[in-house]
């Protein structure tokens, strides 16, 4: 595993455009834990996953689906506090939580960790623990464990209700290699024939094109620009198999991400056309162009 210098850790301890909570009043953070696991555990009390809401006795009304379009942690916090003005340390009933998805859990937890000056990263990839035999589109969080000098991978979405439903045989707050597969690793599994691309995706969307899009999303997240799972830009293909140029570029990106060298991760993102997040992205779920400026 790569050794991380202070400059790299400082980079991930500071917020990016999607995770900057500095402008919020101090009382928003009253009562929050100071340890990374405690901060991540606070998030399920604030956000309910749209596909899991029924497990909490909440039927999501159509009017609440707009919650899903919140991209930044500030926008998420605005939604949360419109429903309940209490501090983020207070767990809400399911119907008073923001309706979100795995990316909202990972990005908000990363924002809280960075607000506490703990190095953190949201990661885009695939989980093996939701559907047997399939790699399901998913996001998790990583935080730097200073004592052990390593990144700890935690699934901030999974609370007691969800763990009881999926019954994982591993620690979801210190994920071992395997249950979650970052997008770059998923791409290399597919490209080397060790996994079937048609096993990667979600809902009716499966295939190498889906993996390719997540590689670009994970690269952006590693550069502290964590976008929605259905935001599309640049070199991404959407419901079309990537061509030779896209495959070659994604091979490069996957190798850079797997190498875990932060300078290379930042360099390929900044210097390669089609990878850096532009001022506008296409929101494929709601079929609109969304401005990030």
SEVODREN-350063 format. One record per residue (C-alpha): residue number from 0; residue in one letter; x, y, z. Coordinates in steps of 0.2 Angstrom, whole numbers, plus 5000, padded with zeros to 4 digits. Example, Ala and Ser with C-alpha at 12.3 -4.5 7.8 and 13.67 -1.06 7.14 Angstrom:
BEGIN
SITE/0/a/5062/4978/5039;
SITE/1/s/5068/4995/5036;
This chain:
BEGIN
SITE/0/x/5000/5000/5000;
SITE/1/x/5006/5017/4996;
SITE/2/x/5013/5028/5010;
SITE/3/x/5004/5045/5011;
SITE/4/x/5013/5061/5015;
SITE/5/x/5006/5075/5025;
SITE/6/x/5002/5085/5009;
SITE/7/x/4991/5071/5003;
SITE/8/x/4982/5069/5019;
SITE/9/x/4980/5088/5021;
SITE/10/x/4972/5088/5004;
SITE/11/x/4959/5075/5009;
SITE/12/x/4956/5083/5026;
SITE/13/x/4950/5099/5017;
SITE/14/x/4933/5100/5008;
SITE/15/x/4930/5101/4990;
SITE/16/x/4916/5110/4981;
SITE/17/x/4903/5096/4986;
SITE/18/x/4909/5094/5004;
SITE/19/x/4912/5112/5011;
SITE/20/x/4902/5115/5026;
SITE/21/x/4912/5130/5033;
SITE/22/x/4898/5142/5030;
SITE/23/x/4885/5134/5041;
SITE/24/x/4881/5140/5058;
SITE/25/x/4891/5132/5072;
SITE/26/x/4875/5125/5081;
SITE/27/x/4872/5113/5066;
SITE/28/x/4886/5103/5072;
SITE/29/x/4882/5103/5090;
SITE/30/x/4883/5086/5099;
SITE/31/x/4891/5077/5084;
SITE/32/x/4904/5064/5089;
SITE/33/x/4923/5068/5086;
SITE/34/x/4928/5050/5080;
SITE/35/x/4926/5045/5062;
SITE/36/x/4915/5030/5065;
SITE/37/x/4903/5040/5076;
SITE/38/x/4902/5054/5062;
SITE/39/x/4898/5041/5049;
SITE/40/x/4885/5033/5061;
SITE/41/x/4876/5050/5062;
SITE/42/x/4872/5050/5043;
SITE/43/x/4859/5036/5043;
SITE/44/x/4849/5046/5055;
SITE/45/x/4848/5061/5043;
SITE/46/x/4846/5052/5026;
SITE/47/x/4835/5038/5021;
SITE/48/x/4839/5028/5005;
SITE/49/x/4825/5029/4992;
SITE/50/x/4826/5010/4989;
SITE/51/x/4826/5006/5008;
SITE/52/x/4813/5018/5014;
SITE/53/x/4800/5004/5015;
SITE/54/x/4811/4995/5028;
SITE/55/x/4808/5009/5040;
SITE/56/x/4789/5010/5036;
SITE/57/x/4791/5025/5025;
SITE/58/x/4783/5026/5008;
SITE/59/x/4792/5040/4998;
SITE/60/x/4780/5052/4990;
SITE/61/x/4783/5058/4973;
SITE/62/x/4786/5076/4979;
SITE/63/x/4801/5070/4990;
SITE/64/x/4811/5063/4975;
SITE/65/x/4818/5081/4972;
SITE/66/x/4828/5078/4988;
SITE/67/x/4839/5066/4977;
SITE/68/x/4845/5081/4966;
SITE/69/x/4855/5088/4981;
SITE/70/x/4873/5087/4976;
SITE/71/x/4883/5097/4988;
SITE/72/x/4883/5094/5007;
SITE/73/x/4876/5111/5010;
SITE/74/x/4862/5107/4999;
SITE/75/x/4859/5091/5008;
SITE/76/x/4860/5100/5025;
SITE/77/x/4847/5112/5019;
SITE/78/x/4835/5098/5014;
SITE/79/x/4838/5090/5031;
SITE/80/x/4836/5105/5041;
SITE/81/x/4820/5111/5032;
SITE/82/x/4812/5094/5037;
SITE/83/x/4819/5096/5055;
SITE/84/x/4829/5111/5061;
SITE/85/x/4838/5102/5074;
SITE/86/x/4857/5099/5074;
SITE/87/x/4864/5085/5063;
SITE/88/x/4868/5075/5079;
SITE/89/x/4849/5072/5081;
SITE/90/x/4843/5056/5072;
SITE/91/x/4826/5060/5063;
SITE/92/x/4811/5048/5060;
SITE/93/x/4813/5040/5043;
SITE/94/x/4799/5052/5035;
SITE/95/x/4809/5067/5042;
SITE/96/x/4825/5062/5034;
SITE/97/x/4832/5068/5017;
SITE/98/x/4828/5055/5003;
SITE/99/x/4844/5050/4996;
SITE/100/x/4855/5036/4989;
SITE/101/x/4872/5028/4993;
SITE/102/x/4881/5043/4985;
SITE/103/x/4873/5055/4997;
SITE/104/x/4878/5044/5012;
SITE/105/x/4896/5044/5007;
SITE/106/x/4897/5062/5002;
SITE/107/x/4889/5069/5018;
SITE/108/x/4899/5057/5029;
SITE/109/x/4915/5063/5019;
SITE/110/x/4909/5081/5022;
SITE/111/x/4907/5078/5041;
SITE/112/x/4924/5070/5042;
SITE/113/x/4933/5084/5033;
SITE/114/x/4924/5097/5043;
SITE/115/x/4932/5088/5058;
SITE/116/x/4949/5089/5049;
SITE/117/x/4949/5070/5046;
SITE/118/x/4956/5065/5029;
SITE/119/x/4941/5057/5020;
SITE/120/x/4936/5051/5002;
SITE/121/x/4920/5046/4994;
SITE/122/x/4922/5031/4983;
SITE/123/x/4912/5025/4968;
SITE/124/x/4911/5007/4963;
SITE/125/x/4901/4991/4966;
SITE/126/x/4895/4981/4981;
SITE/127/x/4894/4962/4981;
SITE/128/x/4882/4961/4996;
SITE/129/x/4866/4967/4989;
SITE/130/x/4862/4954/4976;
SITE/131/x/4870/4937/4975;
SITE/132/x/4882/4935/4960;
SITE/133/x/4881/4953/4955;
SITE/134/x/4891/4969/4958;
SITE/135/x/4879/4983/4962;
SITE/136/x/4882/5001/4959;
SITE/137/x/4887/5008/4976;
SITE/138/x/4897/5022/4985;
SITE/139/x/4906/5020/5002;
SITE/140/x/4917/5031/5012;
SITE/141/x/4936/5030/5017;
SITE/142/x/4944/5039/5031;
SITE/143/x/4962/5039/5036;
SITE/144/x/4966/5030/5052;
SITE/145/x/4981/5039/5059;
SITE/146/x/4986/5026/5072;
SITE/147/x/4986/5012/5059;
SITE/148/x/4992/5023/5044;
SITE/149/x/4979/5016/5032;
SITE/150/x/4963/5020/5024;
SITE/151/x/4948/5012/5032;
SITE/152/x/4933/5009/5021;
SITE/153/x/4916/5011/5029;
SITE/154/x/4898/5009/5022;
SITE/155/x/4890/5024/5030;
SITE/156/x/4873/5019/5022;
SITE/157/x/4871/5003/5032;
SITE/158/x/4863/5004/5049;
SITE/159/x/4856/4990/5060;
SITE/160/x/4841/4989/5049;
SITE/161/x/4850/4986/5033;
SITE/162/x/4864/4975/5041;
SITE/163/x/4850/4964/5048;
SITE/164/x/4843/4962/5031;
SITE/165/x/4859/4958/5021;
SITE/166/x/4867/4949/5036;
SITE/167/x/4885/4953/5030;
SITE/168/x/4899/4941/5036;
SITE/169/x/4911/4955/5037;
SITE/170/x/4913/4972/5047;
SITE/171/x/4904/4985/5037;
SITE/172/x/4913/4999/5047;
SITE/173/x/4930/4992/5041;
SITE/174/x/4927/4983/5025;
SITE/175/x/4940/4970/5019;
SITE/176/x/4945/4969/5001;
SITE/177/x/4931/4961/4991;
SITE/178/x/4914/4966/4997;
SITE/179/x/4916/4983/4989;
SITE/180/x/4925/4984/4973;
SITE/181/x/4931/5002/4968;
SITE/182/x/4927/5006/4950;
SITE/183/x/4945/5005/4944;
SITE/184/x/4947/4988/4951;
SITE/185/x/4930/4983/4943;
SITE/186/x/4936/4989/4926;
SITE/187/x/4952/4979/4927;
SITE/188/x/4942/4963/4932;
SITE/189/x/4931/4965/4917;
SITE/190/x/4945/4969/4905;
SITE/191/x/4955/4954/4910;
SITE/192/x/4941/4942/4909;
SITE/193/x/4940/4938/4928;
SITE/194/x/4922/4945/4929;
SITE/195/x/4908/4947/4917;
SITE/196/x/4904/4965/4913;
SITE/197/x/4885/4961/4912;
SITE/198/x/4886/4957/4931;
SITE/199/x/4890/4976/4935;
SITE/200/x/4877/4989/4936;
SITE/201/x/4860/4992/4944;
SITE/202/x/4841/4991/4939;
SITE/203/x/4840/4988/4921;
SITE/204/x/4857/4995/4917;
SITE/205/x/4872/4983/4916;
SITE/206/x/4888/4981/4906;
SITE/207/x/4905/4988/4903;
SITE/208/x/4898/5005/4898;
SITE/209/x/4892/5006/4916;
SITE/210/x/4908/5002/4924;
SITE/211/x/4917/5014/4912;
SITE/212/x/4906/5028/4919;
SITE/213/x/4909/5024/4937;
SITE/214/x/4928/5024/4934;
SITE/215/x/4926/5042/4928;
SITE/216/x/4915/5046/4943;
SITE/217/x/4927/5038/4955;
SITE/218/x/4942/5048/4948;
SITE/219/x/4932/5064/4950;
SITE/220/x/4928/5059/4968;
SITE/221/x/4946/5056/4972;
SITE/222/x/4948/5074/4966;
SITE/223/x/4935/5080/4978;
SITE/224/x/4921/5082/4966;
SITE/225/x/4908/5069/4971;
SITE/226/x/4893/5069/4958;
SITE/227/x/4877/5060/4957;
SITE/228/x/4877/5042/4951;
SITE/229/x/4867/5048/4935;
SITE/230/x/4878/5063/4931;
SITE/231/x/4886/5061/4914;
SITE/232/x/4900/5071/4906;
SITE/233/x/4915/5071/4895;
SITE/234/x/4922/5054/4891;
SITE/235/x/4908/5044/4899;
SITE/236/x/4897/5033/4888;
SITE/237/x/4879/5030/4892;
SITE/238/x/4870/5014/4887;
SITE/239/x/4883/5012/4873;
SITE/240/x/4898/5001/4874;
SITE/241/x/4914/5011/4875;
SITE/242/x/4924/5013/4859;
SITE/243/x/4943/5009/4857;
SITE/244/x/4948/5027/4862;
SITE/245/x/4936/5026/4878;
SITE/246/x/4943/5009/4882;
SITE/247/x/4961/5015/4881;
SITE/248/x/4958/5030/4891;
SITE/249/x/4949/5020/4905;
SITE/250/x/4963/5007/4905;
SITE/251/x/4974/5022/4909;
SITE/252/x/4963/5029/4923;
SITE/253/x/4960/5013/4931;
SITE/254/x/4978/5009/4932;
SITE/255/x/4981/5026/4939;
SITE/256/x/4968/5024/4952;
SITE/257/x/4974/5007/4957;
SITE/258/x/4991/5013/4959;
SITE/259/x/4985/5025/4973;
SITE/260/x/4997/5038/4969;
SITE/261/x/4988/5055/4973;
SITE/262/x/4999/5065/4962;
SITE/263/x/4995/5054/4947;
SITE/264/x/4976/5054/4951;
SITE/265/x/4976/5072/4952;
SITE/266/x/4987/5074/4936;
SITE/267/x/4977/5063/4925;
SITE/268/x/4961/5072/4930;
SITE/269/x/4967/5089/4928;
SITE/270/x/4976/5086/4911;
SITE/271/x/4965/5074/4901;
SITE/272/x/4951/5081/4891;
SITE/273/x/4934/5073/4895;
SITE/274/x/4939/5068/4913;
SITE/275/x/4937/5084/4923;
SITE/276/x/4920/5089/4928;
SITE/277/x/4914/5103/4918;
SITE/278/x/4903/5118/4923;
SITE/279/x/4887/5108/4916;
SITE/280/x/4883/5089/4917;
SITE/281/x/4869/5079/4910;
SITE/282/x/4857/5073/4923;
SITE/283/x/4852/5056/4915;
SITE/284/x/4839/5052/4928;
SITE/285/x/4829/5068/4927;
SITE/286/x/4834/5072/4909;
SITE/287/x/4840/5089/4912;
SITE/288/x/4857/5098/4910;
SITE/289/x/4863/5104/4927;
SITE/290/x/4874/5119/4930;
SITE/291/x/4888/5116/4943;
SITE/292/x/4894/5134/4941;
